[in-house]
Amino acid sequence: MSIVDIFERFAADFEDAVRDDNWLRLEKYFAKDATYLNLGGPDPKCMGRDAILAYFKKDVTNTDRKFDSRTLVAISPPVADGDFLSREWRCTYTLNGVPDLVLEGESRYLFENKLIKSLEVELTEDSMQTLDSWMRENGDKLQI
């Protein structure tokens, strides 16, 4: 199985976890000593599979679930080069009564032995500015 195939399964299972909060289904994709980093963002660097899965759960609870809906789409196919894979994406958050929050970025994966060893997420510069502006204008309307 190629890393693109593994990634596609991971992405589908991630979306299932967003829906049902069963983050343990993602254990099989990460090396035990994997790392996660949101470049340029406020997220902490996570060290280890268990810390990454706990962070995903917390992040979805504290961000995604405060909106009425969240739609993630690929804006490029996954591109693999050896054990490295990247994909550009767009995530649209909707909340009744305010403009949608639309963010774009890239996720970069390093695989080792068919497991994710490193995951880096980076918003575009425009999306960083959009997020800051949206939060200043609408952040107080997010669901508690």
C-alpha positions as a Markdown table, in Angstrom:
| # | Residue | x | y | z |
|---|---|---|---|---|
| 1 | Met | 0.0 | 0.0 | 0.0 |
| 2 | Ser | 1.4 | 3.4 | -1.0 |
| 3 | Ile | 1.6 | 6.4 | 1.4 |
| 4 | Val | -1.1 | 8.1 | -0.7 |
| 5 | Asp | -3.4 | 5.1 | 0.0 |
| 6 | Ile | -2.5 | 5.3 | 3.7 |
| 7 | Phe | -3.1 | 9.0 | 3.7 |
| 8 | Glu | -6.5 | 8.7 | 2.0 |
| 9 | Arg | -7.6 | 6.2 | 4.7 |
| 10 | Phe | -6.3 | 8.4 | 7.4 |
| 11 | Ala | -8.1 | 11.4 | 6.1 |
| 12 | Ala | -11.4 | 9.5 | 5.9 |
| 13 | Asp | -10.9 | 8.1 | 9.4 |
| 14 | Phe | -10.1 | 11.6 | 10.7 |
| 15 | Glu | -13.4 | 12.9 | 9.3 |
| 16 | Asp | -15.2 | 10.0 | 11.0 |
| 17 | Ala | -13.5 | 10.9 | 14.3 |
| 18 | Val | -14.6 | 14.5 | 13.9 |
| 19 | Arg | -18.2 | 13.2 | 13.6 |
| 20 | Asp | -18.2 | 10.6 | 16.4 |
| 21 | Asp | -15.3 | 11.6 | 18.6 |
| 22 | Asn | -13.6 | 8.2 | 18.4 |
| 23 | Trp | -10.0 | 9.4 | 18.1 |
| 24 | Leu | -8.6 | 5.9 | 18.9 |
| 25 | Arg | -9.3 | 4.8 | 15.3 |
| 26 | Leu | -6.3 | 7.0 | 14.3 |
| 27 | Glu | -3.7 | 5.2 | 16.5 |
| 28 | Lys | -2.9 | 2.8 | 13.7 |
| 29 | Tyr | -1.6 | 5.7 | 11.4 |
| 30 | Phe | 0.9 | 7.2 | 13.8 |
| 31 | Ala | 4.3 | 6.1 | 14.9 |
| 32 | Lys | 4.4 | 6.0 | 18.7 |
| 33 | Asp | 7.0 | 8.8 | 18.7 |
| 34 | Ala | 5.3 | 10.9 | 16.1 |
| 35 | Thr | 5.3 | 14.7 | 16.2 |
| 36 | Tyr | 2.7 | 17.3 | 15.3 |
| 37 | Leu | 3.4 | 21.0 | 14.7 |
| 38 | Asn | 1.2 | 23.9 | 13.5 |
| 39 | Leu | 3.8 | 26.2 | 11.9 |
| 40 | Gly | 3.1 | 29.8 | 12.6 |
| 41 | Gly | 0.0 | 29.0 | 14.7 |
| 42 | Pro | -0.7 | 29.0 | 18.4 |
| 43 | Asp | -1.0 | 25.2 | 18.6 |
| 44 | Pro | 1.4 | 23.4 | 20.9 |
| 45 | Lys | 4.0 | 21.1 | 19.4 |
| 46 | Cys | 2.8 | 17.6 | 20.3 |
| 47 | Met | 5.3 | 14.8 | 20.9 |
| 48 | Gly | 4.0 | 11.2 | 20.7 |
| 49 | Arg | 1.0 | 9.5 | 19.2 |
| 50 | Asp | -1.1 | 9.7 | 22.4 |
| 51 | Ala | -0.4 | 13.5 | 22.8 |
| 52 | Ile | -1.3 | 14.1 | 19.1 |
| 53 | Leu | -4.7 | 12.2 | 19.4 |
| 54 | Ala | -5.5 | 14.0 | 22.7 |
| 55 | Tyr | -4.7 | 17.3 | 20.9 |
| 56 | Phe | -6.9 | 16.5 | 18.0 |
| 57 | Lys | -9.8 | 15.7 | 20.3 |
| 58 | Lys | -9.3 | 18.9 | 22.3 |
| 59 | Asp | -8.8 | 21.1 | 19.2 |
| 60 | Val | -12.0 | 19.8 | 17.5 |
| 61 | Thr | -14.0 | 20.3 | 20.8 |
| 62 | Asn | -12.6 | 23.8 | 21.3 |
| 63 | Thr | -12.8 | 25.0 | 17.7 |
| 64 | Asp | -14.8 | 22.9 | 15.2 |
| 65 | Arg | -17.7 | 22.1 | 17.5 |
| 66 | Lys | -18.3 | 25.8 | 18.3 |
| 67 | Phe | -19.4 | 26.3 | 14.7 |
| 68 | Asp | -22.6 | 25.1 | 13.1 |
| 69 | Ser | -20.7 | 23.2 | 10.5 |
| 70 | Arg | -17.2 | 22.5 | 9.2 |
| 71 | Thr | -16.4 | 21.5 | 5.6 |
| 72 | Leu | -12.8 | 20.4 | 4.7 |
| 73 | Val | -12.0 | 19.9 | 1.0 |
| 74 | Ala | -8.7 | 19.2 | -0.8 |
| 75 | Ile | -7.6 | 21.9 | -3.1 |
| 76 | Ser | -4.8 | 19.8 | -4.5 |
| 77 | Pro | -4.4 | 16.0 | -4.6 |
| 78 | Pro | -1.9 | 14.5 | -2.2 |
| 79 | Val | 1.6 | 14.7 | -3.6 |
| 80 | Ala | 4.1 | 12.0 | -2.6 |
| 81 | Asp | 7.8 | 12.1 | -2.9 |
| 82 | Gly | 9.5 | 9.1 | -1.3 |
| 83 | Asp | 8.3 | 9.1 | 2.4 |
| 84 | Phe | 7.0 | 12.7 | 2.2 |
| 85 | Leu | 3.4 | 13.6 | 1.3 |
| 86 | Ser | 1.8 | 17.0 | 1.2 |
| 87 | Arg | -1.7 | 18.3 | 0.4 |
| 88 | Glu | -3.3 | 21.7 | 0.2 |
| 89 | Trp | -6.8 | 22.1 | 1.7 |
| 90 | Arg | -9.6 | 24.6 | 2.4 |
| 91 | Cys | -11.7 | 24.5 | 5.6 |
| 92 | Thr | -15.0 | 26.4 | 5.8 |
| 93 | Tyr | -16.5 | 27.0 | 9.1 |
| 94 | Thr | -20.1 | 28.3 | 9.2 |
| 95 | Leu | -22.0 | 30.0 | 12.0 |
| 96 | Asn | -25.5 | 31.4 | 11.7 |
| 97 | Gly | -25.6 | 35.1 | 11.4 |
| 98 | Val | -21.9 | 35.8 | 10.5 |
| 99 | Pro | -19.8 | 35.4 | 7.4 |
| 100 | Asp | -18.2 | 32.0 | 6.9 |
| 101 | Leu | -14.6 | 31.6 | 8.1 |
| 102 | Val | -12.6 | 30.1 | 5.2 |
| 103 | Leu | -9.1 | 29.0 | 5.9 |
| 104 | Glu | -6.5 | 27.5 | 3.5 |
| 105 | Gly | -3.3 | 25.7 | 4.2 |
| 106 | Glu | -1.0 | 22.8 | 3.6 |
| 107 | Ser | -0.4 | 19.7 | 5.6 |
| 108 | Arg | 2.9 | 17.9 | 5.3 |
| 109 | Tyr | 3.5 | 14.3 | 6.4 |
| 110 | Leu | 6.7 | 12.3 | 6.8 |
| 111 | Phe | 6.1 | 8.6 | 6.9 |
| 112 | Glu | 8.4 | 6.0 | 8.4 |
| 113 | Asn | 7.6 | 2.3 | 8.0 |
| 114 | Lys | 4.2 | 3.3 | 6.5 |
| 115 | Leu | 3.3 | 5.2 | 9.7 |
| 116 | Ile | 3.1 | 9.0 | 10.1 |
| 117 | Lys | 6.3 | 10.1 | 11.9 |
| 118 | Ser | 5.7 | 13.8 | 11.5 |
| 119 | Leu | 2.8 | 16.0 | 10.7 |
| 120 | Glu | 3.1 | 19.8 | 10.0 |
| 121 | Val | 0.2 | 22.0 | 9.3 |
| 122 | Glu | 0.6 | 25.6 | 8.0 |
| 123 | Leu | -2.1 | 28.2 | 7.2 |
| 124 | Thr | -1.4 | 30.5 | 4.3 |
| 125 | Glu | -0.4 | 34.0 | 5.3 |
| 126 | Asp | -3.8 | 35.3 | 3.9 |
| 127 | Ser | -5.6 | 32.7 | 6.1 |
| 128 | Met | -3.7 | 33.8 | 9.2 |
| 129 | Gln | -4.9 | 37.4 | 8.6 |
| 130 | Thr | -8.4 | 36.2 | 7.8 |
| 131 | Leu | -8.5 | 34.2 | 11.1 |
| 132 | Asp | -7.3 | 37.1 | 13.2 |
| 133 | Ser | -9.8 | 39.5 | 11.6 |
| 134 | Trp | -12.7 | 37.0 | 11.8 |
| 135 | Met | -12.0 | 36.3 | 15.5 |
| 136 | Arg | -11.9 | 40.0 | 16.4 |
| 137 | Glu | -15.2 | 40.6 | 14.6 |
| 138 | Asn | -17.1 | 37.4 | 15.4 |
| 139 | Gly | -15.3 | 35.4 | 18.0 |
| 140 | Asp | -17.7 | 36.4 | 20.7 |
| 141 | Lys | -20.6 | 34.7 | 18.8 |
| 142 | Leu | -19.0 | 31.2 | 18.9 |
| 143 | Gln | -21.1 | 28.6 | 20.7 |
| 144 | Ile | -20.1 | 28.0 | 24.3 |
